[in-house]
Amino acid sequence: MKAIAYFDLFDFPLTDFEVWQYIEMPCDLGEVVKILEAGVEKIEYQDGFYFLSGREAVIKTRMQRYNYTDRKMRRVKFLCRIFRFIPWVELVAVGNLIGQHNLRDNGDIDLLVITQEKRVWISRFFCVAVIKILGWRPTAENTRDKICLSFFVSSDSLDFFSLRLRDDDIYFKYWLVGLVPVYDSGHFYKKLINANRWLNQELPNLIDKKVSPRLMIKPIMSDYAREVIDLFSGGLEPQFKNWQLKIMPENLKKLANKGTAVIISDNILKFHENDRRKLFQAKYEQAMQKMSGSFDKNLENLLNNPNDKRIID
């Protein structure tokens, strides 16, 4: 119920396999299927999906978002064909897919960019320059299919455990699970997953994602060429950092490093000024309280009627 209720916040019904992967206790897939098929109070089933009672409309929403996500992925693939010429970029992954292929039509496209060690500032400069030339930066008036470059991480800082809001940062957990790599210069997605094995303690049934080769953009520069370019440009990182800090909005600098929403360092650049994790956490807890309140009421009715057959069941 917790898994289905959380993904309901994003209008995303789950298959039995997804329920199994997203629950927080180790068990067999067959056990989950058996329980779901037997029926769970306040959970309904239709067309292969499980969802909260009365929320069958989310099935249509999930189907529609396949098309939206496909369109957005084509744009990301085009962009990655350019980004692969930036020698310090190691991995580009699409974020905010809370569930597979779950991107809204009018929303922007959030990217996580992993760079060579200590090259987040120079990488960000050239990546932002590309989307600015293309006219793909989001604005207050238009975010549809725009590119949001608000998260850069150095390859020596791949453990994201310290970026959580608290011990049970449910949004961040599923955000990390939902990352979809599109460009990888050399097994960096695998390195990212291995660096965050703490996820397997919280989601013990999680299976490592296998990305379709058709989705991935292959590197075009040889390791030798990248090393040569980095050799001559390595000393420029502090200069690119100073340039960007000078033009950076003051509100971001004021929020920097006072939490996990905005981080400015030589290893991580995270500009989630409008961090909605607390909002989703509150909505989730409210939904669970409503569901448990309803359950407690039913339990009280059962206790007052000890001959009710449901107690035996």
Residue frames as qw, qx, qy, qz and C-alpha x, y, z in Angstrom:
[[0.000, 0.885, 0.465, 0.000, 0.00, 0.00, 0.00],
 [0.321, -0.764, 0.100, 0.551, 2.89, 2.38, 0.77],
 [0.372, -0.139, 0.593, 0.700, 4.46, 1.87, -2.65],
 [0.165, 0.563, 0.701, 0.406, 1.19, 2.24, -4.55],
 [0.148, -0.901, -0.357, 0.199, 0.15, 5.27, -2.48],
 [0.345, -0.615, 0.217, 0.675, 3.46, 7.06, -3.09],
 [0.268, 0.010, 0.648, 0.713, 3.47, 6.59, -6.85],
 [0.095, 0.732, 0.668, 0.093, -0.16, 7.68, -6.93],
 [0.166, -0.786, -0.089, 0.589, 1.13, 11.17, -6.07],
 [0.065, -0.469, 0.529, 0.704, 2.65, 11.16, -9.57],
 [0.742, 0.382, 0.041, -0.549, -0.38, 9.58, -11.28],
 [0.368, 0.475, -0.782, -0.163, 1.56, 6.38, -11.86],
 [0.918, -0.184, 0.136, -0.325, -0.13, 2.99, -11.34],
 [0.154, -0.583, 0.796, 0.048, 2.17, 0.02, -10.76],
 [0.782, 0.134, -0.563, -0.231, 2.50, -3.47, -12.20],
 [0.885, -0.462, -0.034, -0.039, 2.95, -6.34, -9.76],
 [0.806, 0.162, -0.134, 0.553, 6.67, -6.45, -10.69],
 [0.154, 0.612, -0.134, 0.764, 7.03, -2.74, -9.91],
 [0.641, -0.663, 0.010, -0.387, 5.23, -3.13, -6.58],
 [0.944, -0.210, -0.095, 0.235, 7.69, -5.90, -5.68],
 [0.621, 0.331, -0.125, 0.700, 10.70, -3.76, -6.60],
 [0.006, -0.604, 0.069, -0.794, 9.45, -0.68, -4.76],
 [0.713, -0.643, -0.176, -0.217, 8.45, -2.18, -1.42],
 [0.011, -0.779, 0.510, -0.364, 10.82, -1.88, 1.54],
 [0.690, -0.376, 0.583, -0.207, 11.00, -5.49, 2.72],
 [0.111, 0.369, -0.861, -0.331, 12.73, -8.51, 1.16],
 [0.710, 0.182, 0.568, -0.375, 10.37, -11.06, -0.33],
 [0.372, 0.065, 0.799, 0.468, 9.72, -13.14, -3.43],
 [0.262, 0.074, -0.352, -0.895, 7.87, -11.75, -6.43],
 [0.388, -0.254, -0.839, -0.283, 5.50, -14.71, -6.18],
 [0.219, -0.425, -0.690, 0.544, 4.50, -13.68, -2.65],
 [0.097, 0.330, 0.050, -0.938, 3.60, -10.16, -3.81],
 [0.341, -0.011, -0.635, -0.693, 1.62, -11.45, -6.79],
 [0.333, -0.328, -0.883, 0.038, -0.31, -13.85, -4.56],
 [0.107, -0.459, -0.522, 0.711, -1.25, -11.11, -2.10],
 [0.181, 0.273, -0.187, -0.926, -2.25, -8.66, -4.84],
 [0.358, -0.091, -0.764, -0.529, -4.35, -11.25, -6.65],
 [0.260, -0.403, -0.835, 0.268, -6.10, -12.13, -3.39],
 [0.108, -0.810, -0.351, -0.457, -7.04, -8.47, -3.06],
 [0.392, -0.141, -0.402, 0.815, -5.82, -5.64, -0.86],
 [0.030, -0.814, -0.532, 0.232, -8.24, -3.18, 0.71],
 [0.059, 0.901, 0.018, -0.430, -8.37, 0.18, -1.10],
 [0.143, -0.454, 0.675, 0.563, -6.27, -1.19, -3.97],
 [0.772, 0.467, 0.264, -0.341, -7.87, -1.91, -7.36],
 [0.451, -0.224, 0.716, 0.483, -6.62, -3.72, -10.46],
 [0.629, 0.687, 0.261, -0.254, -7.23, -3.01, -14.13],
 [0.660, 0.737, -0.134, 0.054, -5.33, -3.67, -17.38],
 [0.812, 0.192, -0.313, 0.453, -2.27, -5.00, -15.60],
 [0.176, 0.461, -0.323, 0.808, -1.95, -2.13, -13.11],
 [0.454, -0.554, -0.637, 0.286, -2.63, -1.68, -9.40],
 [0.067, 0.414, -0.015, 0.908, -3.81, 1.69, -8.07],
 [0.109, 0.133, 0.623, -0.763, -5.75, 3.33, -5.25],
 [0.188, 0.550, 0.813, -0.038, -9.51, 2.83, -5.32],
 [0.207, 0.884, 0.348, -0.235, -11.27, 5.30, -7.58],
 [0.107, -0.778, 0.361, 0.503, -8.06, 6.29, -9.35],
 [0.766, 0.236, 0.555, 0.224, -8.41, 4.24, -12.54],
 [0.396, 0.917, 0.041, -0.039, -7.84, 7.43, -14.60],
 [0.288, -0.775, 0.508, 0.242, -4.11, 7.16, -13.81],
 [0.733, 0.073, 0.622, 0.265, -3.86, 4.22, -16.23],
 [0.506, 0.786, 0.291, 0.203, -4.71, 6.50, -19.15],
 [0.100, -0.966, 0.232, 0.059, -2.27, 9.10, -17.79],
 [0.602, -0.456, 0.596, 0.275, 0.54, 6.55, -17.68],
 [0.692, 0.370, 0.546, 0.293, -0.16, 5.47, -21.26],
 [0.297, 0.941, 0.122, 0.108, -0.16, 9.07, -22.50],
 [0.286, -0.882, 0.349, 0.135, 3.11, 9.83, -20.79],
 [0.787, -0.034, 0.494, 0.369, 4.86, 7.09, -22.74],
 [0.521, 0.693, 0.309, 0.391, 4.46, 9.31, -25.80],
 [0.101, -0.986, 0.087, -0.101, 5.55, 12.46, -23.97],
 [0.632, -0.605, 0.429, 0.225, 8.64, 10.73, -22.61],
 [0.766, 0.235, 0.446, 0.398, 9.53, 9.32, -26.01],
 [0.329, 0.877, 0.146, 0.319, 9.43, 12.82, -27.50],
 [0.305, -0.919, 0.247, -0.048, 11.56, 14.25, -24.72],
 [0.789, -0.323, 0.441, 0.281, 14.08, 11.41, -24.96],
 [0.684, 0.536, 0.280, 0.407, 14.62, 12.15, -28.64],
 [0.066, 0.956, -0.087, 0.271, 15.57, 15.70, -27.68],
 [0.597, -0.704, 0.382, 0.052, 17.96, 14.45, -24.99],
 [0.851, 0.055, 0.395, 0.342, 19.61, 12.06, -27.46],
 [0.472, 0.783, 0.113, 0.390, 20.15, 14.93, -29.89],
 [0.227, -0.930, 0.223, -0.185, 21.67, 17.00, -27.10],
 [0.776, -0.465, 0.401, 0.143, 23.95, 14.16, -25.99],
 [0.800, 0.403, 0.223, 0.385, 25.34, 13.86, -29.50],
 [0.209, 0.859, -0.129, 0.450, 26.68, 17.38, -28.89],
 [0.561, -0.760, 0.271, -0.185, 27.63, 16.89, -25.24],
 [0.953, -0.109, 0.161, 0.231, 29.88, 13.96, -26.13],
 [0.582, 0.604, -0.080, 0.539, 32.26, 16.48, -27.73],
 [0.280, -0.828, 0.276, -0.398, 32.73, 18.08, -24.29],
 [0.601, 0.314, -0.711, 0.185, 35.68, 16.01, -23.07],
 [0.038, -0.255, 0.712, -0.653, 34.95, 16.31, -19.32],
 [0.727, -0.073, 0.108, -0.675, 31.39, 14.95, -19.50],
 [0.054, -0.232, 0.971, -0.029, 31.25, 11.30, -18.42],
 [0.012, 0.383, 0.923, -0.003, 27.54, 10.60, -18.01],
 [0.322, -0.059, -0.044, -0.944, 24.24, 12.30, -18.85],
 [0.092, -0.303, -0.946, 0.061, 21.07, 10.85, -17.31],
 [0.330, -0.464, -0.310, -0.761, 17.44, 11.97, -17.32],
 [0.089, -0.075, -0.780, 0.615, 15.99, 12.50, -13.85],
 [0.399, 0.128, 0.304, -0.856, 12.57, 13.03, -12.28],
 [0.602, -0.016, -0.642, -0.474, 11.11, 9.91, -13.85],
 [0.411, -0.187, 0.709, -0.542, 9.20, 8.78, -10.79],
 [0.771, 0.289, 0.539, -0.181, 8.29, 5.53, -12.48],
 [0.485, -0.020, 0.634, 0.601, 9.24, 4.41, -15.98],
 [0.140, 0.349, 0.553, 0.744, 8.50, 6.79, -18.87],
 [0.205, -0.768, -0.590, 0.140, 6.68, 9.16, -16.55],
 [0.255, -0.171, 0.019, 0.952, 7.32, 12.72, -17.76],
 [0.258, 0.708, 0.492, -0.435, 4.60, 15.36, -18.05],
 [0.539, 0.643, 0.403, 0.365, 3.79, 16.92, -21.41],
 [0.098, 0.947, 0.044, 0.302, 4.43, 20.53, -20.35],
 [0.662, -0.706, 0.145, 0.206, 7.36, 19.83, -18.06],
 [0.241, 0.815, -0.522, -0.070, 11.04, 20.47, -18.65],
 [0.938, 0.117, -0.308, 0.111, 13.72, 17.77, -18.78],
 [0.450, -0.814, 0.361, -0.070, 15.98, 17.46, -15.74],
 [0.815, 0.396, -0.384, 0.178, 19.47, 16.12, -16.42],
 [0.687, -0.657, 0.260, 0.168, 22.12, 14.77, -14.11],
 [0.624, 0.697, -0.314, 0.158, 25.62, 15.31, -15.50],
 [0.807, -0.501, 0.179, 0.257, 28.61, 13.44, -14.12],
 [0.380, 0.878, -0.284, 0.058, 31.97, 14.94, -15.00],
 [0.720, 0.254, -0.463, 0.451, 35.63, 14.08, -14.70],
 [0.584, -0.536, -0.390, 0.467, 37.12, 14.68, -11.27],
 [0.264, -0.607, -0.090, 0.744, 37.21, 18.37, -10.33],
 [0.131, 0.035, 0.528, 0.838, 35.73, 19.45, -13.67],
 [0.107, 0.643, 0.741, -0.161, 32.17, 20.39, -12.72],
 [0.041, 0.757, 0.113, -0.642, 32.60, 24.12, -13.40],
 [0.031, 0.405, -0.592, -0.696, 34.17, 23.90, -16.85],
 [0.076, 0.241, 0.937, 0.241, 31.70, 21.15, -17.83],
 [0.109, 0.701, 0.605, -0.360, 28.74, 23.21, -16.68],
 [0.033, 0.624, -0.162, -0.764, 29.96, 26.25, -18.63],
 [0.085, 0.212, -0.740, -0.633, 30.03, 24.42, -21.96],
 [0.031, 0.380, 0.924, 0.037, 26.84, 22.41, -21.35],
 [0.092, 0.725, 0.444, -0.519, 24.88, 25.55, -20.47],
 [0.040, 0.511, -0.369, -0.776, 26.38, 27.34, -23.47],
 [0.019, 0.065, 0.892, 0.447, 25.07, 24.60, -25.77],
 [0.024, 0.592, 0.803, -0.064, 21.48, 24.73, -24.52],
 [0.017, 0.707, 0.165, -0.687, 21.54, 28.52, -24.53],
 [0.027, 0.320, -0.589, -0.741, 22.58, 28.53, -28.20],
 [0.063, -0.247, -0.917, -0.308, 19.82, 26.04, -28.96],
 [0.375, -0.293, -0.052, -0.878, 17.28, 28.16, -27.07],
 [0.672, -0.243, -0.684, -0.145, 16.43, 25.25, -24.79],
 [0.172, 0.039, -0.647, 0.742, 16.82, 26.88, -21.37],
 [0.190, -0.640, -0.744, -0.029, 13.54, 26.90, -19.39],
 [0.011, -0.289, 0.087, -0.953, 11.84, 30.19, -18.60],
 [0.250, 0.174, 0.643, -0.703, 9.03, 31.15, -16.27],
 [0.591, 0.368, -0.013, -0.717, 6.71, 31.33, -19.28],
 [0.839, 0.352, -0.320, -0.264, 7.86, 28.20, -21.11],
 [0.441, -0.512, 0.733, -0.081, 9.23, 24.94, -19.69],
 [0.915, 0.245, 0.235, -0.218, 7.86, 22.43, -22.21],
 [0.918, 0.284, 0.043, 0.272, 10.73, 20.18, -23.40],
 [0.119, 0.890, -0.349, 0.267, 13.31, 22.68, -22.14],
 [0.792, 0.089, -0.495, 0.347, 16.53, 21.38, -20.61],
 [0.467, -0.845, 0.122, -0.231, 17.19, 21.93, -16.90],
 [0.715, 0.297, -0.465, 0.429, 20.90, 21.62, -16.05],
 [0.391, -0.765, 0.170, -0.483, 20.79, 21.93, -12.29],
 [0.839, -0.448, 0.305, -0.052, 22.81, 18.95, -11.09],
 [0.616, 0.611, -0.479, 0.136, 26.50, 18.35, -11.86],
 [0.802, -0.542, 0.250, -0.032, 28.59, 15.83, -9.93],
 [0.160, 0.698, -0.695, -0.067, 32.29, 15.03, -10.10],
 [0.832, 0.102, -0.522, -0.158, 33.10, 11.36, -10.71],
 [0.391, 0.161, -0.743, 0.518, 34.85, 11.16, -7.32],
 [0.255, -0.010, 0.498, -0.829, 31.61, 12.09, -5.48],
 [0.440, -0.090, -0.693, -0.564, 29.14, 9.46, -6.71],
 [0.281, -0.346, -0.846, 0.292, 27.82, 8.41, -3.30],
 [0.186, -0.497, -0.237, -0.814, 24.62, 10.46, -2.90],
 [0.493, -0.449, -0.715, 0.209, 23.79, 9.27, 0.62],
 [0.279, -0.350, -0.334, 0.830, 24.61, 12.65, 2.18],
 [0.091, -0.103, -0.324, -0.936, 22.30, 14.46, -0.27],
 [0.319, -0.511, -0.778, -0.181, 19.15, 13.08, 1.31],
 [0.287, -0.670, -0.012, -0.685, 16.91, 15.29, 3.42],
 [0.570, -0.469, 0.519, -0.431, 16.76, 12.76, 6.23],
 [0.367, -0.227, 0.902, 0.012, 17.00, 9.02, 6.82],
 [0.431, 0.411, 0.801, 0.058, 13.82, 8.31, 4.88],
 [0.195, 0.522, -0.194, -0.807, 13.95, 10.72, 1.93],
 [0.659, 0.296, 0.689, -0.058, 11.45, 8.78, -0.11],
 [0.524, 0.825, 0.045, -0.208, 11.46, 11.14, -3.10],
 [0.052, 0.777, -0.601, -0.179, 15.24, 11.12, -3.44],
 [0.535, -0.180, 0.825, 0.011, 15.31, 7.34, -3.18],
 [0.655, 0.490, 0.575, -0.016, 12.89, 6.87, -6.07],
 [0.311, 0.904, -0.172, -0.236, 14.51, 9.72, -8.03],
 [0.175, -0.617, 0.744, 0.189, 17.81, 7.87, -7.94],
 [0.580, 0.105, 0.808, 0.012, 16.16, 4.59, -8.92],
 [0.559, 0.703, 0.411, -0.154, 14.43, 6.31, -11.84],
 [0.034, -0.738, 0.411, 0.535, 17.54, 7.82, -13.47],
 [0.850, 0.418, 0.315, 0.066, 17.84, 6.88, -17.14],
 [0.377, -0.536, 0.422, 0.627, 21.34, 7.21, -18.65],
 [0.661, 0.719, 0.161, -0.143, 21.50, 8.42, -22.24],
 [0.538, 0.715, -0.388, 0.222, 25.22, 9.09, -22.64],
 [0.784, -0.572, 0.232, 0.072, 27.95, 7.16, -20.83],
 [0.330, 0.799, -0.500, -0.056, 31.62, 7.54, -21.70],
 [0.487, 0.338, -0.793, 0.143, 32.64, 4.36, -19.90],
 [0.587, -0.307, -0.742, 0.102, 30.48, 2.42, -17.42],
 [0.028, 0.229, -0.386, 0.893, 29.84, 5.47, -15.22],
 [0.666, -0.326, -0.154, -0.654, 26.19, 4.55, -14.68],
 [0.854, -0.150, -0.491, 0.083, 27.34, 1.23, -13.26],
 [0.425, 0.143, -0.475, 0.757, 29.83, 3.10, -11.05],
 [0.314, -0.348, 0.100, -0.878, 27.01, 5.37, -9.85],
 [0.826, -0.293, -0.296, -0.380, 24.83, 2.39, -8.90],
 [0.784, -0.032, -0.506, 0.359, 27.72, 0.63, -7.16],
 [0.210, 0.256, -0.374, 0.866, 28.50, 3.79, -5.18],
 [0.463, -0.232, 0.153, -0.842, 24.91, 3.89, -3.90],
 [0.464, -0.065, -0.881, -0.072, 24.43, 0.32, -2.74],
 [0.117, 0.090, 0.638, -0.755, 22.72, 1.71, 0.37],
 [0.561, 0.081, -0.215, -0.795, 19.65, 1.74, -1.89],
 [0.591, 0.006, -0.785, -0.187, 19.54, -2.05, -1.71],
 [0.147, -0.117, -0.791, 0.583, 19.03, -1.86, 2.04],
 [0.328, 0.264, 0.292, -0.859, 15.99, 0.38, 1.59],
 [0.772, 0.351, -0.099, -0.520, 14.69, -1.38, -1.52],
 [0.480, -0.399, 0.778, 0.064, 15.98, -4.96, -1.09],
 [0.721, 0.340, 0.604, 0.018, 14.15, -6.36, -4.14],
 [0.306, 0.850, -0.158, -0.400, 15.62, -3.79, -6.52],
 [0.838, 0.154, 0.387, 0.353, 17.15, -5.23, -9.68],
 [0.263, -0.475, 0.302, 0.784, 19.87, -3.30, -11.48],
 [0.547, 0.701, 0.172, -0.423, 18.42, -1.49, -14.47],
 [0.575, 0.011, 0.606, 0.550, 19.42, -2.69, -17.92],
 [0.235, 0.689, -0.012, -0.685, 19.41, 0.21, -20.34],
 [0.783, 0.504, 0.362, 0.051, 18.47, -0.45, -23.95],
 [0.540, -0.181, 0.356, 0.741, 21.43, 0.06, -26.32],
 [0.247, 0.620, 0.522, 0.530, 19.05, 1.91, -28.67],
 [0.238, -0.937, -0.254, 0.000, 18.65, 4.62, -26.06],
 [0.596, -0.619, 0.141, 0.492, 22.36, 5.14, -25.42],
 [0.432, 0.886, -0.165, 0.031, 24.57, 7.61, -27.30],
 [0.907, -0.078, -0.023, 0.414, 28.08, 6.25, -27.79],
 [0.332, -0.766, 0.178, 0.521, 31.24, 8.29, -27.10],
 [0.678, 0.725, 0.056, 0.106, 32.93, 9.80, -30.12],
 [0.110, 0.853, -0.469, 0.201, 36.22, 10.98, -28.61],
 [0.804, 0.080, -0.536, 0.243, 38.97, 8.52, -27.72],
 [0.668, -0.686, -0.178, 0.226, 40.29, 8.38, -24.17],
 [0.637, -0.069, 0.089, 0.762, 43.63, 9.63, -25.45],
 [0.126, 0.552, 0.277, 0.776, 42.06, 12.72, -27.07],
 [0.474, -0.796, -0.287, -0.243, 40.14, 13.47, -23.89],
 [0.743, -0.486, -0.096, 0.451, 43.28, 13.16, -21.79],
 [0.495, 0.175, 0.156, 0.837, 45.22, 15.48, -24.08],
 [0.109, -0.695, -0.286, -0.650, 42.49, 18.13, -23.99],
 [0.629, -0.741, -0.230, -0.033, 42.22, 17.84, -20.22],
 [0.739, -0.186, -0.068, 0.644, 45.98, 18.15, -19.87],
 [0.294, 0.266, 0.142, 0.907, 45.96, 21.57, -21.55],
 [0.296, -0.586, -0.283, -0.699, 42.70, 22.79, -19.97],
 [0.619, -0.407, -0.628, 0.238, 42.95, 21.45, -16.42],
 [0.344, -0.174, -0.311, 0.869, 44.28, 24.71, -15.03],
 [0.146, -0.289, -0.289, -0.901, 41.23, 26.59, -16.32],
 [0.403, -0.504, -0.764, -0.026, 38.77, 25.10, -13.80],
 [0.279, -0.504, -0.432, 0.694, 39.27, 27.87, -11.17],
 [0.006, 0.140, -0.224, -0.964, 38.80, 30.53, -13.81],
 [0.333, -0.307, -0.688, -0.566, 35.54, 29.04, -15.06],
 [0.392, -0.519, -0.700, 0.295, 34.40, 28.77, -11.45],
 [0.183, -0.389, -0.206, 0.879, 35.07, 32.46, -10.80],
 [0.139, -0.057, -0.460, -0.875, 33.28, 33.56, -13.99],
 [0.406, -0.410, -0.740, -0.347, 30.15, 31.62, -13.14],
 [0.376, -0.495, -0.601, 0.502, 30.09, 32.67, -9.49],
 [0.094, -0.188, -0.011, 0.978, 30.17, 36.31, -10.55],
 [0.359, -0.069, -0.410, -0.836, 27.01, 36.01, -12.65],
 [0.311, -0.290, -0.904, 0.044, 25.22, 33.50, -10.41],
 [0.371, -0.685, -0.291, -0.555, 21.96, 34.80, -8.87],
 [0.058, -0.481, 0.565, -0.668, 22.42, 36.05, -5.33],
 [0.784, -0.271, 0.159, -0.536, 19.52, 33.97, -3.99],
 [0.939, 0.130, -0.318, 0.036, 21.32, 30.76, -5.03],
 [0.451, 0.421, -0.539, 0.573, 24.53, 31.83, -3.34],
 [0.376, -0.445, 0.384, -0.716, 22.61, 32.69, -0.16],
 [0.910, -0.144, 0.061, -0.383, 21.00, 29.23, -0.10],
 [0.674, 0.453, -0.579, 0.079, 24.24, 27.42, -0.92],
 [0.506, 0.172, -0.755, 0.380, 25.36, 24.64, 1.43],
 [0.344, -0.261, 0.441, -0.787, 22.68, 25.39, 4.04],
 [0.798, 0.073, 0.457, -0.385, 21.00, 22.09, 3.29],
 [0.524, -0.040, 0.775, 0.352, 20.84, 19.64, 0.42],
 [0.498, 0.753, 0.403, -0.149, 18.73, 21.70, -1.99],
 [0.419, 0.884, -0.165, 0.130, 21.48, 24.04, -3.22],
 [0.790, -0.432, 0.230, 0.368, 25.09, 22.86, -3.09],
 [0.460, 0.860, -0.196, 0.105, 28.01, 24.80, -4.56],
 [0.648, -0.586, 0.438, 0.210, 31.41, 23.15, -4.32],
 [0.138, 0.606, -0.671, -0.403, 34.24, 21.84, -6.48],
 [0.134, -0.052, 0.987, 0.079, 32.60, 18.39, -6.56],
 [0.102, 0.551, 0.828, 0.006, 28.87, 19.06, -6.68],
 [0.143, 0.043, -0.080, -0.986, 26.74, 21.78, -8.24],
 [0.073, -0.468, -0.880, -0.039, 23.11, 21.28, -7.25],
 [0.090, -0.012, 0.021, -0.996, 20.70, 24.13, -7.92],
 [0.266, -0.481, -0.802, -0.234, 17.32, 22.83, -6.75],
 [0.055, -0.172, 0.263, -0.948, 16.16, 26.14, -5.31],
 [0.682, -0.127, 0.000, -0.720, 12.55, 24.99, -5.48],
 [0.174, 0.169, -0.965, 0.102, 13.17, 21.68, -3.73],
 [0.664, -0.215, -0.147, -0.701, 9.78, 19.96, -3.50],
 [0.473, 0.062, -0.869, 0.132, 10.89, 16.88, -1.60],
 [0.065, 0.072, 0.678, -0.729, 9.36, 18.10, 1.66],
 [0.556, 0.146, -0.024, -0.818, 6.09, 18.81, -0.12],
 [0.695, 0.113, -0.631, -0.325, 5.91, 15.31, -1.60],
 [0.297, 0.043, -0.857, 0.419, 6.89, 13.80, 1.74],
 [0.277, 0.095, 0.470, -0.833, 4.07, 15.70, 3.46],
 [0.666, 0.156, -0.253, -0.684, 1.53, 14.67, 0.79],
 [0.585, 0.119, -0.800, -0.051, 2.63, 11.06, 1.08],
 [0.124, -0.019, -0.796, 0.592, 2.36, 11.06, 4.88],
 [0.457, 0.120, 0.213, -0.855, -1.07, 12.68, 4.66],
 [0.699, 0.143, -0.499, -0.492, -2.23, 10.00, 2.21],
 [0.474, 0.064, -0.856, 0.196, -0.94, 7.23, 4.46],
 [0.122, 0.031, 0.621, -0.773, -2.65, 8.74, 7.51],
 [0.623, 0.124, -0.060, -0.770, -5.97, 8.81, 5.66],
 [0.703, 0.139, -0.654, -0.242, -5.52, 5.20, 4.59],
 [0.332, 0.039, -0.836, 0.435, -4.45, 4.01, 8.04],
 [0.316, 0.014, 0.396, -0.862, -7.29, 5.98, 9.62],
 [0.740, 0.098, -0.276, -0.605, -9.73, 4.16, 7.39],
 [0.614, 0.128, -0.776, 0.061, -8.06, 0.87, 8.25],
 [0.051, 0.077, -0.726, 0.682, -8.26, 1.55, 11.99],
 [0.558, 0.038, 0.158, -0.814, -11.97, 2.24, 11.66],
 [0.784, 0.124, -0.490, -0.359, -12.54, -1.02, 9.81],
 [0.434, 0.153, -0.818, 0.344, -10.46, -2.86, 12.38],
 [0.235, -0.065, 0.549, -0.800, -12.59, -1.41, 15.18],
 [0.731, 0.078, -0.110, -0.669, -15.74, -2.61, 13.41],
 [0.707, 0.165, -0.684, -0.068, -14.26, -6.07, 13.10],
 [0.199, 0.146, -0.779, 0.576, -13.33, -6.18, 16.78],
 [0.442, 0.014, 0.373, -0.816, -16.91, -5.24, 17.70],
 [0.866, 0.201, -0.043, -0.455, -18.19, -8.07, 15.52],
 [0.317, -0.517, 0.793, 0.061, -15.98, -11.06, 16.41],
 [0.706, 0.200, 0.677, -0.051, -18.06, -13.48, 14.37],
 [0.476, 0.773, -0.163, -0.387, -17.35, -11.56, 11.16],
 [0.953, 0.185, 0.172, 0.166, -15.91, -14.02, 8.63],
 [0.450, 0.812, -0.226, 0.296, -13.24, -11.50, 7.61],
 [0.415, -0.741, 0.493, -0.186, -11.50, -11.98, 10.98],
 [0.890, -0.090, 0.444, 0.058, -11.08, -15.67, 10.21],
 [0.733, 0.632, 0.061, 0.244, -9.79, -14.82, 6.74]]
